[in-house]
């Protein structure tokens, strides 16, 4: 199985977005950090799994739009 691993760390960066190519199509990620949460969206090709590691322990909110 193919896996996208997101690791949220304790950084000063408030938001980020980007994409990378894969053999099955692009993987696109965007996230924003607030005082108590990471809100994120990850678009991966069909059949791929997304794993999230939350090192700071903030609340995770998945944006499904």
Buried (B, 14 or more C-beta within 10 A) or exposed (E): EEEBEBEBEEEEEEEEEEEEEEEEEEBBBBBBBEEEEBBBBBBBEEEBEBEBEEEEEBEBBEEEE
